[in-house]
Amino acid sequence: MAEKGKLVKIILIFTLVIIITFLQYFTELSEHRHHIFYQGLFFLPVMLAGFWFGLRSALATSVSITLLLLPFTFLYWSGFSAGDFNNVMELVLYNAVAVILY
């Protein structure tokens, strides 16, 4: 039974990352408040991975999120504007939170 619970948690983390990434990529850029909300939601799978499985899983989740969002960040790069700075800082923070949680 314990293995089934572990698998459910892994699937939940994976599903959250995929859904939030999908929302981030397919929401109009003009909807800034939605993108900010989605960026905040990415902390949830990082925290869940850290609480449930420890440092390695939290880091794997945060690095995965970073790699998934790098194309989005560079695709809409506008000369290191305030929005660009915010996006880069969010990527750094996902990884920092993974380390801090442990």
N, C-alpha and C positions, 0 to 999 in steps of 0.2 A: 504493500500500500504506500510506503514511503516513496518508492520510485515513481509511482503514478503522481503523487503530489508534487514531486520535484519537476516532473515533466510538464505538469500543468502550469507551474510557476514560470518555467522557461518559455513556454508557448505564450503566456501572458506578456512577458517582457518583450519578446520578439514581435508580437502582434501590436503592442503599444508603439514600439519604434517604427514599424512599417506604417501604421495608420497616421501617426503624427507627421512622418516624413511625407506621406502622400498629401496630407492637408497642406503642408508647407509649400510643396512644389506646385500644387494645383489651385491655390487661392490667388486671386488677382493681386498683383503687387501694390495696387492702390489701397488695399485693405490692410493698412499698417497695423491696426490694433489686433487683427486676427493673427498676423505673423508674430507679433510680440507674445500673444497668448500661447501660440504653438511652441515658441522657443521656451517658454516657461514649462510647458507640459513635458518637454524632453527630460526635465529633471526627475520626473516620476519613475521611468524605467531604470534610470541610473541608481536612484535611491533604493528601489525594490531589489535590484540585482545585488547591491551592496549589503542590504539587510539580510536577504535570504541566502546569498552564496559567498559573500566576502569580497575582498579587494580585487582579486583577479576577474571575477565576473562583472564587478562594477566598472573596472577599467576596460574590459572587453566591450561592454555596452557603451561607455562614453566614447571610446575610440571608434566604434562602429557608427555612432551618431555623428561624430566629427567627420568621418569619411563620407557618410551619406550627404552631409550638408555642405561640404567643401565645393562641389560643383555649383550648388545653388548660390553660395556666397560669391564665387568668382564670376558666375554667369551674369549676376546683377550688380557687379562691382561698379561704383561710380566715383572713382578717384579718392578713395579713403574718406568718404563723407561720415557724418555722425552715425548714419545707419550702418555703414560698412564697419566702423569701429565697434558698434554694438554687436554686430554679427560675429566678429572675430572674438570679442570678449566672451560671448556666450559659448563659443566653441572651447575656449580655454577653461571657462567655469565648469562645463560638464565634466571635464577631466579632473579639475581641482576638487570638485564635490565627490567624485569617485574615491579619491585618495583620502579626503578628510573624513568621509563616512566610516572608513575602516579604522 
